[in-house]
Amino acid sequence: MIIAVDGPAASGKGTIAKALGRHYGLPVLDTGLLYRAVGLAVLKTGGDPDHEADALAACTFKDAVLTEPALRSEAVGSLASRVSIHQSVRQALIKRQRDFATQPGGAILDGRDIATVIAPDADAKIFVTASVHVRAQRRYQDALSHGGHPDMDSLIADIQARDTRDMSRDHAPLRVADGADLLDTSNLTIDAAVQQAIAMVDAQLERRRKG
Ligand code: CDP
């Protein structure tokens, strides 16, 4: 069984995907990390993330990079969003994602284009969202708890810029896939959001079972 979880930055999709993984006993791939690894590699080699050849050259990163804490920074998130507009970069990362999705026993993937491009035949599809303000607030708390000095206005601006870039790009833009359930986590606790996600997946599986 394949479960696709998509949504914008800081919507809670990663937390929900991990909780679904525990609930259904399935492995989870955070596909954003792949784009972040490309962004970080471009940064390290002094390349230009907006230049397709530079971004493509950075796609040969080693798996070990995926555990680097530097991947989690806002700066690398923005770089990821910039390299991810290039079609050849997206193409270079597809096989890895499809191999993960189709492994025996099933899998959960979270990202921007899982239900639209990577696994359009997924058994269950959820699009997780939340208001810009709530998402910025989450990033703010996250940064504080890691000893940072976040600035709310720049967090809001960064999220808005990333939303615009992710939704308006030519290749695999962020959008709600046909058949996906929309889960707005703006006013939900993590537990409540996870419970709703499980209920949505169960209902979609049941609908598929009945044909
Ligand atoms: O964690 P957060 O939602 O902030 O970002 P992420 O999921 O790590 O993704 C970082 C960036 O990679 C996004 O802004 C997207 O531009 C890009 N991305 C993508 O294009 N397709 C995916 N399947 C996952 C991420």
Residues whose N, C-alpha, C, O or C-beta is under 5 A from the ligand:
A	BS01	CDP	P8 A9 A10 T31 G32 L33 Y35 G77 A80 S81 S84 D110 G111 R112 D113 R162 D166
